[in-house]
Amino acid sequence: MSAFTGTGRLARLALRRDRVRLVVWALGTPLLGYALAESVAGIYPDEQNRLGYVEVANTSVVARAFNGPVASTELGAVVVAETYLTLAVLAALLSTFAVIRHTRQNEETGRAELLGAAAVGRYALLTAALVVVVGANVLAGALLAVAFVGAGLPAAGSVAAAAAITGVGLAFTGVAAVTAQLSVTSRGANALAAATVGVTFLLRAAGDVLGERSADGLLDSAWPTWLSPLGWGTQVRAFGAERWWVLALPTALLVAGVAIAYALAERRDVGAGLLAARRGPDRAAAGLLSPAGLTWRLHRGALTGWAIAVAVLGVAMGLAGHEVDDMIADNPAAAEAIAQLGGGDELRDAFLAAMLGLFALTIGAYVVQALLRVRGDESDGILEPLLATAVSRTRWLTTQVAAAALGALALMLLAGATTGLGYGLAAGDPAGWTVELTGAALLWLPALLVVAGVVTTLFGALPRWSVASSWAVLIVFLLLGQLGAALDLPQTALNLSPYTHVPSVPAADLTVLPLVALTAIAAVLLAVGLTTFRRRDTPT
């Protein structure tokens, strides 16, 4: 029997299990790319505006750190600069999560051992996961190229930009294949892969910050960029003088990662990891005797990672706020777009309000991630023995919701404080702006509670569909709450997002009624979720 026997059947099984996720991935990526391209095209319609953008983007330290170099003054190059980071990080995370779900998670839950009892080769499970994830990346990339062309961008540059995004996904597919061999748990493997994404972002940012401008005014990145798969994508220079040979680098990393993963798989038992699991203390802490203590123990790692990312981004966005006037000077379209997002006419205040709104949307992903742990515990069989104790269903789920809500509150306050600190340091009033933006950030909590209510309701009423539908709802909120105004969607559609109803302080005056209404809606949704969960079977 070959080491690859059964790969085809396992690939079909993975496709069957992930049919909804893969459709959302393959269609959601190009739709998001198209929406972002249309939005940017409306902000920078002529070459004069783009010349000013390129000048500031290649000069500003903050813009270089987050957007990277702008390859030319073509519209497509500006679109890539504004959308690359979002699409590339999304491709990286989707790829790592998918590989680990079909490898390490199968071992962790015992599925791999059952499959191994049949006519299945040692490499079949890993190979099937790689085939599916590579195929998903290629399909999403092809559709993204079509979306860019549909947005009016040149075909060659559209293909290069989509190939750069696909290359990031392929590179981190190889990374995830390795981390799946190292950690004994899927959460540990995901954490290692996510940490690698973070390190590569920092390397790319450092290389672009340390880079020097060439004679034509464009940015030549420094050597750290070439150590980062995220940096390789920017070095393709889509819509500029395309460098197609750079696409060989992520392909090489994929091949190397797969080869290393195969070699590591030979050196471990099924279910084991090459990194030994850390032994816990002989006695558990007293706090673990309660659902609240256990929940905090399970959530603190993810919350810490989110807090670090939010703090870094907050300071950077605050510093960028002080440069916003220079970045969009003589560009009324850009000023209007920021005013639409921020809900005010004063450019600085509108920008800061828009950044808080983006943080709220991002932290909505934390709420979804934290609450969907309940579905994982249920489907993995962890919940049943827990509920066999004196812990009631209502108490258990209420504790999970409270943990997610408190985590969201902490992250929003941190986002407001760090954004205010960054802007205040540049403006000369760090204490005043920190207090003001911390208070403004607090106003987004009711919208996040609505997100928590939606996820809880879906978990209680539609548990089998709760994972895919929860993420789909958050994506809809993203499109409606942040891109809806730029895309001129009707107000009726915009009102479906809870983020639309939050007053954009400091750009707008504080109104209490929408916050009260959002809190009431969240309470109703949470009550529905608790009731339906209490009345249904578990697991289901």
C-alpha positions, 0 to 999 in steps of 0.5 A, a space after each residue: 500500500 502506498 503512503 498516499 493511498 486513499 488521498 482522493 477519497 479523503 479529499 472528497 470527504 474534506 470537500 463535503 465537510 467544508 462545502 459551505 466554508 469553501 463556497 464562502 471563501 471562494 466567493 467572498 474573497 472576490 466580492 470583497 476585493 471588488 467592493 474595495 476596488 470600487 470604493 478606492 476607484 471612487 476616491 482616487 478617480 484621476 491621476 492628480 489625486 493618485 500622484 498626491 496619494 503616492 507621494 504621501 504613501 511612500 513618505 509616511 512611515 505609518 502608510 509604509 508600515 501598513 500599506 507597503 510600497 505603491 508600485 505606480 500612479 496607476 489606479 490599480 496600484 492604489 487599489 492594491 496598496 489599499 486592499 492588499 493587507 486585508 486580502 493577504 492576511 485573510 488568505 493566510 488565516 483561511 489557509 492555515 485554519 483549513 489545513 489544521 482543521 483537516 489534519 491536527 484537529 482530525 487527530 485530536 478528535 480521534 477521526 484520524 485513528 479511525 480512518 487509519 484503520 482502513 486502507 489509508 496511507 500515512 500521508 493521505 490525510 495531510 495530502 488531501 488537506 493540502 490538495 483541497 486548500 491549494 485548490 481553494 486558494 487557486 479558485 479564489 485567486 482566479 475569481 479575484 482576478 476576474 473581480 478586479 477586471 470587472 472593476 475596470 482594472 487592466 487584466 495583466 495587473 489584475 492577474 498579478 495582484 490576484 496571484 500575489 494574494 494566492 501566493 500568500 495563501 499557498 505559502 501559509 498552507 505550507 507553514 500550517 502543514 508544518 505547525 500541524 506536525 509540531 503541536 499536539 492540539 489544533 489550538 496550539 497549531 493554529 496559534 503557531 501559524 497565527 504567530 508566524 503571520 504576525 512575525 511576517 507582517 512585522 518583517 514586511 512592515 520593517 522592510 518597508 519602513 526602512 526602505 528608500 525612495 528611488 529616483 522615480 519617487 517609488 519605494 524600494 523595500 529593505 531586506 527584511 521584506 524579502 524574508 516575509 511571504 507577506 512582503 513577497 506579495 508587495 514585491 510582485 508590483 502589480 500594476 507597475 513593472 510586474 515582477 512575475 518571478 517573485 511568485 516562485 518564492 511562495 511556491 517554493 515555500 509551499 513545496 519546502 513546507 510540505 516536504 518538511 511536514 512529510 518528514 516530521 510525520 514520519 517521526 511521530 505517532 498519530 495524535 502526538 506532536 513533536 513539541 511535548 505538551 506542557 505538563 500542568 501543575 499537580 493541583 488545579 487552581 481554585 478558580 477552575 472549580 467554577 464555570 467563570 474561572 474555567 472560561 477565563 482560563 480558556 479565553 485568556 490566551 486568545 484575548 491576550 493576542 488580540 489585545 497586543 494586536 489592537 494596541 499596536 494598531 491603535 497607536 499606529 492609527 492614532 499617529 496616522 490621524 495626525 497625518 490625514 490632512 496631508 494624505 488626502 490634501 486636494 482630494 475631495 473624493 477621499 475627504 468625502 469617503 472618510 466623512 461617510 465612514 466617520 459620519 462627520 464633516 471635520 476630517 480629523 474627527 471623521 477619520 478617528 471615528 471611522 477608525 473606531 468603527 473599523 476596530 469595532 468590526 474587527 473586534 466583532 470577529 473576536 466575539 464570533 470566535 469566542 462564542 463559537 467555542 461553545 459549538 466546538 465544545 458541543 460537537 467534540 463531546 466536551 459539553 455533555 460530561 460538563 453538563 452532567 455536573 451541577 452546572 446548568 445549561 443556562 449558567 454555562 452559556 451565560 458564562 460564555 456570553 459574559 466572557 465574550 462581552 467582557 473581552 469585547 469591552 476590554 478590547 474596545 476600551 484598549 482600542 480607544 485608549 491607544 488610538 487616543 494616545 497615538 493621536 495625542 502624542 502627535 498633537 501634543 495632548 495625549 491625556 485629553 485625547 486618550 480619555 476622549 477616544 476611550 469614551 467614544 470607543 465605549 459607545 460601540 459596545 451595544 453593537 458588539 452585544 448585538 453580534 453576540 446575540 446573533 451568534 448565541 441565537 444561531 447556536 441555540 436554534 441552528 447549531 449545525 449551521 451556527 459556525 458558517 452563518 455567524 461568520 456570514 452575518 459578520 461579513 454582511 455587517 462589514 459590507 453594510 456598516 463600512 462599505 455600504 455608504 461608499 457603495 451608495 447602498 440604500 439606507 434601508 440596507 445600511 440599517 440592517 447593520 448594528 454598526 450603522 446606528 452607533 453615533 460616530 463620536 467624536 465626529 458627531 453628537 452623542 445620541 442615547 436612543 440608538 444605543 438603548 435600542 441596540 442594547 434591547 435588541 441584544 437582550 432579546 437575541 440573547 434570551 432567544 439563544 438561551 431559551 432555544 439552547 435549553 430546550 434542544 438536545 445536545 449534541 445535535 
